[in-house]
Amino acid sequence: MPFDLIKEHESYLFCTDLEPDDIQAQLQFFAHLQLLHSIEKETVKRTVGFVVGEGHAPLKCMRQERLIAQYKAEGLINNNINSLIIEGYSTDFGPQQGFVKEGLEVLTQAEINQARASSRTNGETINKTIFEFISTHKKLLVVSLKPVVELLQLHAQCPTIFAQSVFAGTGSFNFRATFPKKPFKAKYKEAWLYETAVQQYNINLEKAQKKIITLIYSFKETYIYETFTATRIASTSELNAADFFTRVKAAPRTSALGILKVHIENWNEHLLGQKKADLPLTLQEISYIAKGKITESDIQIILDNVYVKSYKTLATEAIQNIYSALDKIKNTLGPNESMYVRLKRLVTKWKNMTEAGLQFVNADPGLIAAMTGACEEALEWKAVKLAFNGEHTTLIEPFSIKTLIFSYAPKGLSVEEIQKDDSLLKVASKQHFELALQAINRKL
């Protein structure tokens, strides 16, 4: 029997931040439920709860409500499926902080303003509501598409709450996002102050890592779709998933796929702005480390040539200017110096995002495809131990069949071979989205 984690359960708790890949993951999920209903004649009553958090949670809850209404209008949610929205934790506390255009894919500006002005649910109420959902729903699958903040809070209050539930989530980043941030050296005038901050950071980091590991192993079963295949390239885009994006671009504005298209466009503009905003801070730290060997003009060259303009190929001259400045920084700091590596990664990601057109990270749809067995022929199933190395998750030798990493790869190639060749990763992403499109086409 094909592997199908969704079919095995009757209740689902989606933890989501409603980024574009979350919405596609939802489309795939509900399309698969309809497939079970129409082809396999299932009559099982299912319940889907959405814990909607990160950013401005009340606004995201309103967006999720409109999305559910659209799913129902298109027949993706029928009478056999009940849905419930639970407000999660917010990280955006200002009237216009974070993602400024958030919600415009399904809401009017007046509705967005109203949502942003509303008060946020307190942590005690959030935990109680999620606790009640888990306690009253059996055969529960927790699907985590965002940082696991709510799950950590709930587990701290009740360590056995997930003992009868199964966890399936996108890994690494959504774990690391709960870790403390490393001290910024340039902010400390005295070396001993920086060293003290680093010592405290290391203590806090170890505590945070232990909390994640304890959470992961508190579930009856744990399935993790590792995100490195999504983040090693500039996400999946029109360049390497043409069929999928042709379908998205041609979709009517008011359809689920049309809504996704608008959200992708707005999200890309937001991310490009973030990458530009991150550059001065990174360059400031490089200037501090280089102790005057990198001039302000070297830094300004990069800033002057970085601009936010969605979906247009950069001028060759601008790219050359940026990389010439990068070469000088590399020669001063050394090719392996962490700050140079960080800057080059930041600039390269920004360049790729600007050139790619419509694009977004593919981790969450990949998880759903893996859960439904859609990728069965192309998936490698690996049992691994999670080990934490600084700010990053390291995947090491086989450890337990309880924790599986869905490592998406072209059939017959190892993860190590994939990681060595970015072109192979593009092939992997293209195949992945073809499978995702097949899943959506069954219903939409």
C-alpha positions in Angstrom: 0.0 0.0 0.0 1.4 3.4 -0.9 2.5 5.6 2.0 -0.2 8.1 2.9 0.2 9.9 6.2 -2.9 12.0 5.5 -5.2 9.1 4.9 -4.1 7.4 8.1 -5.5 10.3 10.2 -8.9 11.9 10.8 -7.9 15.2 12.5 -5.2 17.7 11.5 -3.6 20.7 13.2 -1.9 22.9 10.7 0.6 25.4 12.2 0.9 28.0 9.5 2.2 31.5 8.9 0.5 31.8 5.4 3.5 32.5 3.3 3.0 31.5 -0.3 4.3 27.9 0.1 1.9 27.4 3.0 -1.1 28.3 0.7 0.1 25.9 -2.0 0.6 23.2 0.7 -3.0 23.8 1.8 -4.2 23.5 -1.8 -2.4 20.2 -2.2 -3.7 18.9 1.2 -7.4 19.6 0.4 -7.0 18.3 -3.1 -5.7 15.1 -1.7 -8.6 14.8 0.8 -11.1 15.3 -2.1 -9.2 12.6 -4.0 -9.7 10.2 -1.1 -13.4 11.1 -1.0 -14.1 10.9 -4.8 -11.8 8.0 -5.9 -11.6 5.9 -2.8 -15.2 6.7 -1.8 -14.1 7.6 1.7 -16.9 8.9 4.0 -14.7 9.7 7.0 -15.5 12.9 8.8 -12.3 14.9 9.2 -11.5 18.1 11.2 -8.7 20.5 10.2 -7.6 23.1 12.8 -5.3 26.0 11.7 -3.0 27.6 14.3 -2.2 30.8 12.4 0.8 32.8 13.8 3.9 34.8 13.1 3.7 38.4 11.9 0.4 39.9 12.8 -1.7 36.9 13.9 -5.2 38.5 13.8 -4.6 39.7 10.3 -3.4 36.2 9.2 -6.5 34.6 10.9 -8.7 36.9 8.7 -6.7 35.8 5.6 -7.1 32.1 6.6 -10.8 32.6 7.0 -11.1 34.0 3.4 -9.0 31.2 2.1 -11.2 28.6 3.6 -14.2 30.3 2.1 -12.5 30.2 -1.3 -11.7 26.5 -0.8 -15.3 25.8 -0.1 -16.5 27.8 -3.1 -14.2 25.7 -5.3 -15.3 22.4 -3.8 -12.0 21.7 -2.0 -13.7 21.6 1.3 -17.0 19.6 1.4 -19.4 18.5 4.1 -17.1 15.8 5.3 -14.5 18.4 6.5 -14.9 20.7 9.5 -12.4 23.6 9.9 -11.4 25.7 12.9 -9.0 28.7 13.1 -7.0 29.3 16.2 -4.9 32.5 16.6 -1.3 31.8 17.3 1.5 34.0 18.6 2.3 37.3 16.8 5.8 38.6 16.1 4.7 41.9 14.4 3.5 44.5 16.9 3.4 47.7 15.0 0.7 49.1 12.7 2.9 48.8 9.6 5.7 46.5 10.6 6.8 43.5 8.7 5.0 42.6 5.5 3.2 45.8 4.6 1.1 44.4 1.7 0.0 41.3 3.7 -3.6 40.4 3.1 -4.1 42.3 -0.2 -4.6 39.0 -2.1 -7.9 38.4 -0.3 -8.8 41.5 1.8 -9.5 45.2 1.2 -7.2 47.8 2.7 -10.0 48.8 5.1 -10.3 45.2 6.3 -6.5 45.0 6.8 -6.5 48.2 8.8 -9.3 46.9 11.0 -7.4 43.6 11.6 -4.2 45.4 12.4 -6.0 47.5 14.9 -7.5 44.6 16.8 -6.0 43.2 20.0 -4.0 40.0 20.0 -5.1 36.9 21.9 -3.0 36.3 25.0 -0.7 33.4 25.4 -2.7 31.6 28.0 -5.8 31.6 25.8 -3.8 30.4 22.8 -2.4 27.5 24.7 -5.7 26.6 26.2 -7.5 26.6 22.8 -4.8 24.4 21.2 -4.8 22.1 24.2 -8.6 21.6 24.0 -8.3 20.9 20.2 -5.6 18.2 20.8 -7.4 16.7 23.7 -10.7 16.3 21.8 -9.4 15.0 18.5 -8.1 11.5 18.1 -5.9 10.2 15.3 -4.3 13.6 15.2 -1.6 14.7 12.7 0.2 17.9 13.6 1.4 19.5 10.4 4.0 22.2 11.2 4.8 24.7 8.4 6.2 27.5 10.6 8.4 28.0 13.6 7.2 25.7 16.3 6.6 28.4 18.9 3.1 27.3 20.0 4.1 23.6 20.2 7.1 24.5 22.4 4.9 26.5 24.7 2.2 23.8 25.0 4.8 21.1 25.5 6.4 23.0 28.3 3.1 23.2 30.1 2.1 19.6 29.5 5.0 17.3 28.4 2.7 14.4 27.5 0.2 16.4 25.4 1.6 15.0 22.1 2.1 11.4 23.2 -0.7 10.1 21.0 -0.2 12.5 18.1 2.0 12.3 15.0 4.2 15.2 13.9 5.0 16.1 10.3 6.9 19.3 9.6 9.4 21.2 7.6 12.7 21.0 9.5 15.8 22.9 10.3 14.7 26.5 9.7 11.5 26.2 11.7 13.5 24.8 14.6 16.4 27.3 14.3 13.9 30.1 14.3 13.2 29.5 18.0 16.9 29.8 18.8 18.4 33.0 20.3 20.2 35.4 17.9 24.0 35.5 18.0 25.5 38.7 19.3 26.4 41.3 16.8 30.1 42.0 17.4 30.1 45.6 16.0 27.6 46.7 18.7 30.1 46.0 21.5 32.7 48.7 22.2 34.6 46.5 24.7 35.9 43.0 23.8 35.0 41.6 27.2 31.3 42.7 26.8 31.1 40.9 23.5 32.7 37.7 25.0 30.3 37.8 27.9 27.3 38.1 25.5 28.7 35.2 23.4 29.0 33.0 26.6 25.4 33.7 27.5 24.3 33.1 23.9 25.9 29.7 24.0 24.1 28.8 27.2 20.8 29.9 25.8 21.4 28.2 22.5 22.0 24.8 24.2 18.8 25.2 26.2 16.8 26.0 23.1 18.3 23.0 21.2 17.3 20.7 24.1 13.8 22.0 24.0 13.5 21.2 20.3 14.9 17.7 20.7 12.6 17.0 23.6 9.6 18.3 21.7 10.4 16.2 18.6 10.7 13.0 20.6 7.5 13.6 22.6 5.3 12.7 19.6 4.3 9.1 18.9 5.9 9.5 15.5 7.9 12.3 13.9 8.3 13.0 10.2 10.5 15.9 9.1 10.9 17.2 5.5 14.3 18.8 5.5 14.5 22.3 4.0 18.0 22.3 2.6 16.8 21.3 -0.8 14.5 24.4 -0.9 17.0 26.9 0.4 20.2 25.9 -1.4 18.9 27.4 -4.6 16.9 30.7 -5.1 13.7 28.9 -4.4 11.5 27.4 -7.1 10.5 29.8 -9.9 9.5 30.2 -13.5 13.0 29.2 -14.4 12.8 25.7 -13.0 9.0 25.0 -12.6 7.6 26.6 -15.8 4.5 24.3 -16.0 3.4 25.1 -12.5 3.9 28.8 -12.8 2.2 28.9 -16.2 -0.9 27.5 -14.5 -0.7 30.0 -11.6 -0.2 33.0 -13.9 -3.2 32.0 -16.1 -5.5 31.5 -13.1 -8.5 33.9 -12.7 -7.7 36.6 -10.0 -10.5 35.4 -7.7 -9.6 31.7 -7.9 -7.4 30.0 -5.3 -4.5 29.8 -7.7 -5.0 33.4 -8.7 -5.0 34.4 -5.0 -1.7 32.5 -4.7 -0.2 34.4 -7.6 -1.0 37.8 -6.1 0.4 36.7 -2.7 3.6 35.4 -4.4 4.1 38.8 -6.1 3.6 40.8 -2.9 5.7 38.4 -0.9 8.6 38.6 -3.4 8.6 42.4 -3.2 8.7 42.1 0.6 11.6 39.7 0.5 13.6 41.7 -2.0 13.2 44.7 0.3 14.4 42.7 3.3 17.5 41.5 1.5 18.4 45.1 0.6 17.7 46.2 4.2 20.0 43.4 5.5 23.0 44.6 3.5 24.0 47.7 5.5 24.1 45.7 8.7 26.2 43.0 7.2 28.5 45.5 5.5 28.9 47.4 8.8 30.0 44.3 10.5 32.5 43.5 7.7 33.9 47.0 7.9 34.4 46.5 11.7 36.2 43.2 11.2 38.4 44.5 8.4 39.5 47.5 10.6 39.6 50.1 7.8 41.0 47.8 5.0 37.5 47.9 3.4 36.6 51.5 2.5 33.2 53.1 2.6 33.3 53.4 -1.2 33.8 49.6 -1.5 30.7 49.1 0.6 28.7 51.9 -1.2 29.3 50.2 -4.6 27.3 47.2 -3.4 24.5 49.4 -1.9 24.2 51.6 -5.0 23.8 48.6 -7.2 21.2 46.8 -5.1 17.7 48.0 -5.8 14.2 46.5 -5.3 12.6 46.0 -8.7 10.5 42.9 -9.0 10.8 40.5 -11.9 13.4 42.4 -14.0 16.8 41.0 -14.9 19.6 43.0 -13.4 21.9 45.0 -15.7 25.1 43.2 -16.3 27.1 46.2 -15.2 25.4 46.3 -11.8 26.1 42.6 -11.2 29.8 43.1 -12.2 30.1 46.1 -9.9 28.7 44.1 -7.0 31.0 41.1 -7.5 34.0 43.2 -8.1 33.4 44.7 -4.6 32.9 41.3 -3.2 36.2 40.1 -4.6 38.0 42.9 -2.8 36.3 42.0 0.4 37.2 38.3 -0.2 40.9 39.2 -0.8 41.0 41.2 2.5 39.1 38.9 4.8 39.8 35.5 3.1 37.4 33.3 1.1 36.4 31.3 4.2 35.8 34.1 6.6 32.3 33.7 7.8 31.3 37.3 7.2 32.4 37.2 3.6 30.6 33.9 3.1 27.5 35.5 4.6 27.6 38.6 2.4 28.2 36.6 -0.8 25.2 34.4 0.1 23.0 37.4 0.8 24.0 39.2 -2.4 23.7 36.0 -4.5 20.3 35.2 -3.1 19.1 38.7 -3.8 20.4 38.6 -7.4 18.7 35.2 -8.0 15.5 36.3 -6.5 15.5 39.5 -8.7 16.1 37.5 -11.9 13.8 34.6 -11.2 10.4 36.3 -11.5 7.6 34.6 -9.7 9.2 32.4 -7.1 8.9 31.1 -3.5 10.4 28.5 -1.2 9.2 25.0 -1.9 9.6 23.3 1.5 6.0 23.2 2.7 4.4 21.9 -0.5 7.3 19.3 -0.5 6.2 18.1 2.9 2.6 17.6 1.7 3.8 15.8 -1.5 5.9 13.5 0.7 3.1 12.9 3.2 0.7 11.7 0.4 3.2 9.4 -1.2 3.1 11.5 -4.4 6.9 11.6 -4.5 7.3 7.9 -3.8 9.4 7.2 -6.8 11.7 10.1 -6.3 12.0 10.2 -2.5 14.9 8.9 -0.4 13.8 7.8 3.0 16.4 8.3 5.6 16.3 7.7 9.3 18.7 10.2 10.9 19.6 11.7 14.2 19.2 15.4 14.5 22.3 17.1 15.8 22.6 20.8 16.3 25.8 22.6 15.3 25.7 26.2 16.2 22.9 28.0 14.3 22.4 25.1 11.9 21.0 21.6 12.0 23.3 18.9 10.9 22.0 15.6 9.6 24.2 12.7 10.6 24.2 8.9 10.7 21.1 6.6 10.9 19.7 6.7 14.4 16.0 5.9 14.8 13.2 4.8 12.5 10.9 7.1 14.5 12.4 10.2 13.0 12.4 10.3 9.2 13.9 13.0 7.0 12.1 13.3 3.6 15.0 14.2 1.5 13.6 15.0 -1.9 16.0 14.1 -4.7 16.0 12.8 -8.3 15.6 9.1 -8.1 18.9 7.2 -7.6 20.9 10.1 -6.2 22.1 10.4 -2.7 21.5 13.6 -0.6 25.3 14.1 -0.6 25.4 14.1 -4.4 22.5 16.5 -4.6 24.2 18.9 -2.2 27.3 19.1 -4.3 25.6 20.2 -7.5 23.1 23.1 -7.4 22.0 22.2 -11.0 20.7 18.8 -9.6 18.8 20.7 -6.9 17.1 22.7 -9.7 16.1 19.4 -11.3 14.8 18.1 -8.0 12.7 21.2 -7.5 11.3 21.1 -11.0 10.3 17.4 -10.6 8.9 18.3 -7.2 6.6 21.0 -8.5 5.5 18.8 -11.4 4.3 16.3 -8.8 2.6 19.1 -6.8 0.9 20.3 -10.0 -0.4 16.8 -10.6 -1.9 16.7 -7.2 -3.6 20.0 -7.6 -4.8 19.1 -11.1 -6.8 16.2 -9.8 -9.2 18.6 -8.3 -8.7 22.2 -9.5 
